[in-house]
Amino acid sequence: MRQHEMQYVEKKLDRSQIETIVYSAVADLGGLNADDLSGDFSLTEDIDLDSVDILDLSFEIEKRIGKDLRLVDLLRLAKKGSLDHRSIDLSQVIDFIEAESRKEG
């Protein structure tokens, strides 16, 4: 089993593990190499996500992490331009996941 196919259910993840999960999910969705991604990679500028892609990405990340984090809400706001800026990068996604994970204990 490849690492990005592993389920991380009920396991506390550090930032590095979250990065690996997020980068591999984005790479799989976009046909990219996860090793070429970094925190400043923009989901709204560097890759053109449509509504279905946003759902797919958020569900895939949540599946790999093993928790419902409402990630789709963050990605939809970015796509609609409802955030302070329209662009959302991977570091913001990772920050969001870390913050939501801490809320759950």
C-alpha positions as CSV (number, residue, x, y, z in Angstrom):
1,M,0.0,0.0,0.0
2,R,1.4,3.4,-0.9
3,Q,1.6,6.0,1.9
4,H,-1.0,8.3,0.4
5,E,-3.6,5.4,0.3
6,M,-3.2,4.8,4.0
7,Q,-6.1,5.6,6.4
8,Y,-5.1,7.7,9.4
9,V,-8.2,7.1,11.4
10,E,-8.1,8.1,15.1
11,K,-4.4,9.0,15.0
12,K,-3.0,12.3,16.1
13,L,-1.1,13.8,13.1
14,D,1.7,16.3,13.2
15,R,2.1,19.1,10.6
16,S,4.5,17.0,8.5
17,Q,2.0,14.1,8.3
18,I,-0.8,16.5,7.4
19,E,1.4,18.1,4.7
20,T,2.0,14.6,3.2
21,I,-1.7,13.8,3.1
22,V,-2.7,17.2,1.6
23,Y,0.1,17.2,-1.0
24,S,-0.6,13.7,-2.1
25,A,-4.4,14.3,-2.4
26,V,-3.8,17.5,-4.5
27,A,-1.2,15.7,-6.6
28,D,-3.6,12.8,-7.2
29,L,-6.5,15.1,-8.1
30,G,-4.4,17.3,-10.4
31,G,-2.2,14.7,-11.9
32,L,0.8,16.4,-10.3
33,N,3.9,15.2,-8.5
34,A,3.5,15.7,-4.7
35,D,7.2,16.3,-4.4
36,D,6.8,19.4,-6.6
37,L,4.2,21.0,-4.3
38,S,4.9,23.4,-1.5
39,G,2.9,25.5,1.0
40,D,2.6,28.4,-1.4
41,F,1.0,26.3,-4.2
42,S,-2.4,27.9,-4.9
43,L,-5.5,25.8,-5.3
44,T,-7.3,28.6,-7.0
45,E,-4.5,30.0,-9.2
46,D,-2.0,27.2,-9.8
47,I,-4.7,24.6,-10.4
48,D,-8.2,25.4,-11.6
49,L,-10.6,23.6,-9.3
50,D,-14.2,23.4,-10.2
51,S,-17.0,22.7,-7.7
52,V,-16.8,18.9,-8.2
53,D,-13.0,19.0,-7.8
54,I,-13.4,21.0,-4.5
55,L,-15.8,18.4,-3.1
56,D,-13.6,15.5,-4.3
57,L,-10.5,17.1,-2.7
58,S,-12.1,17.9,0.6
59,F,-13.6,14.5,0.9
60,E,-10.4,12.8,-0.1
61,I,-8.3,14.7,2.5
62,E,-10.9,14.1,5.2
63,K,-11.0,10.4,4.3
64,R,-7.2,10.1,4.5
65,I,-7.1,12.0,7.8
66,G,-10.1,10.1,9.2
67,K,-12.0,13.1,10.4
68,D,-14.8,15.4,9.2
69,L,-13.1,18.8,9.2
70,R,-15.5,20.9,7.1
71,L,-12.7,21.5,4.7
72,V,-15.1,21.9,1.9
73,D,-16.4,25.2,3.5
74,L,-12.9,26.7,3.4
75,L,-12.4,25.7,-0.2
76,R,-15.8,26.9,-1.4
77,L,-15.2,30.3,0.3
78,A,-11.9,30.7,-1.6
79,K,-13.5,29.7,-4.9
80,K,-16.3,32.3,-4.5
81,G,-13.8,34.9,-3.5
82,S,-15.4,35.3,0.0
83,L,-12.0,35.3,1.8
84,D,-9.9,38.4,2.2
85,H,-8.2,37.3,-1.1
86,R,-9.4,34.8,-3.7
87,S,-6.3,32.7,-3.6
88,I,-5.9,29.8,-1.1
89,D,-2.7,28.0,-0.8
90,L,-1.8,24.7,0.7
91,S,-0.3,26.2,3.8
92,Q,-3.7,27.7,4.6
93,V,-5.4,24.3,4.1
94,I,-2.9,22.7,6.4
95,D,-3.3,25.5,9.0
96,F,-7.1,25.0,8.8
97,I,-6.8,21.2,9.3
98,E,-4.4,21.7,12.3
99,A,-6.8,24.2,13.9
100,E,-9.9,22.0,13.4
101,S,-8.0,18.9,14.7
102,R,-7.1,20.7,17.9
103,K,-10.8,21.6,18.4
104,E,-11.6,18.0,18.5
105,G,-9.2,17.3,21.3
